[in-house]
Amino acid sequence: MVADPRYGFETRAIHAGQEPDPRTGAVIVPIYQTSTYAQDGVGGTREGDYEYSRTANPTRTALEEALAALENGRHALAFASGMAASDAVLRTMLRPGDHLVLGNDVYGGTFRLIDKVLTEWGVNYSVASLSDLDEVRTAMRPETKLVWCESPTNPLLGIADIAALAELAHVGGAKLVVDNTFATPYLQTPLELGADVVVHSTTKYLGGHSDVVGGAVITDSDEVRERLFFLRNSAGAVPGAFDAWLTLRGLKTLAVRMERHCGNAELIAEALAVHPKVERVYYPGLAEHPGHSLAAKQMRRFGGMVSFTHVDGERAALDMVARTKLFILAESLGGVESLIEHPGRMTHASVAGSLLSVPPELVRLSVGIEDAHDLLADLRYALDAS
């Protein structure tokens, strides 16, 4: 089987779940643009139990097999968006009265979902720095069922010890969920470090071309998979066949893209660290980053995301992000093109005034795969003009 972990990552990305079509020999998985399937008599579904595409679709199945192979997990389920995937995990694994521990630096949409939606259904949460195990231990309660982790975090690029967090969660009777969107399975495989569930916004690096929205959940647990499958089928947050196909196409080049993303980000982080208009650079590839050693241990490389604070404050940061020409002012991340944003006013506006507030002078970069020197010149121009 091509999904065998003894095959290299690049081989699995191109072949797992993507064998040539047995009827025509097509080497690319077909787009099964259908809503329903003929049955051989009542209840007589064919291979794969395909009866209705909300429940299952062959293109989506191929994507799920590939995702599971890349994360070295047993099961994967694709969703209509990263938030749909996160919502399904939270609603599957929590009940009214349950408690979860949330990192103090997470995607604003995740915080909004937990703080504004789940709390209305009786779920409670505490915030802790996941890089401080004592703080996490203090935040846990007898009713804690989940620890929700990002590593690297969004947008401050913090690093959590996934193996240690998993052990701590399990001792307390909780599960560890890791949002692996920033790292991707090319750089980090949390299930192998002890995590119970991995979540992705496949909109980002996995799709890789800013042309599709999607999400995914990967787990080794048969029980979690069955509960997630039931909820997804019942609630209907599934990706269409074409969205699944676009994401599957993106996976094929994930390894080569991530190498370029990382190389460009490393060069830019080093240059920003000595720029007079930059107060602080947040990038785990820098030796002075507090999580550098841990990131080097649990990641292949350090990723394509870089954040920094402008020495002249929020107004200067806002002016600076409006000046770049190659870095496009936009939300999202992980595409081949470089993006720049102001988290406090954009992706993380929902955490304003909370324990997760981000510095107002913070700028976040999603470093693309363009010529690194062109990107660096673009940033220097925007900074020097401020």
C-alpha positions, 0 to 999 in steps of 0.5 A: 500500500502506498499509504505505508509510512515506510514510503517517503512523504513525497511519495505518499503525497502523490500516490496515497489514495490516488491509484489510477482509475481501474476502469479507464486508467486515468492517473488523476482521481476523477471529480465525481460531480454527483449528488447521488448513486444508483443502487443495485436494489433497495439498500444495494450500495456499491463499493464504498457504500456510496449512496449520497454525496453528503455521506460519501463521495469517491473524490473526497474519499481519495483526499481523506486517504491521502490526508491520513497517510501524510499525518500517519493517522488511521482516519481522516475526514474532510470538511467544508472549512477549517472552522467546520472541522474545528466545530465538529471536533469540539461538538463531538468531544465536549458536552454541556458542563465540560471544560477545555484549556485553550492556548493564549495565542490561537487563531481568532476564529477558534477563540470566537467559536469557543467564546461566543458559541460553545459557552452558550451551550454550557462549555467552559474554558480556561486560557493558558500559555501552552509553553508553560506546563505548570500553567496548563496543569493549573488551568486543568480541572476535573471536568477538563476534556480537551486541551486545544493546541496550536504549534506554531501558534497564530500569530505569535509563532509560539512553540508547545511541547506536543509530547509533554502536553499530550502526557499532561492531558492524558494524566488529567483524563483529557484529550489533546487536539493539535491544530497543525495548519501552520506546520503541515504534516510535512514539518510535523506529525502530532499524532506521532507525538501523542496527540489524539486529534489533528485539525487542519484548515486545508484552505492554507498550505495543504491546498496551497493556491488560495483557490479553495476553502476546506478543513480536515480532522485526522485521528487514530481513534475508531470511536472519534472517527465514527462520532465525527462521521455521524456528526458531519453526515447529520450536519452536512459540513462537507466539501464538494467534489471539486473542492476535494479535488483541488485540495488533493492536487495541492497535496502533491506539491506540498513538500516542495512548496514547504521547502521554498516557504521555509527557505524564504521565511528564514531569510526574511526573518533574519533580515527583519531581526536587524532592521531598525524599524523592527522591534521584535521578530517572532519566528521559531527558526531564529536562535533567540526564539524561546521555542527554537530548540523545541521546534528544531526537535519536533519539526523538520523546518520552521515554517513559512509564517513570520510575525514582527512588531513595528518599533513606531507602534500601531499607526506605523504598522498599519501604514507599512502593510498598506505600502507593500507591492508583492506582499498582498494585504489580505487575510489567510495564509499558506498560498504560493503568493505572499500575504501581509496583514495586521492581526489586531484589525484583521484575523484577530479582531475577535480577541480584542480586549480578551486574554488573547489580545495581540500587540497592536503594532504586530504585523504577520507575514505569510511568506510565499514562494516568490524570489526571496530577494524580491520579497525582502526588497518589498518589505524594506521599501515598506519599512523604510518609507515609514 
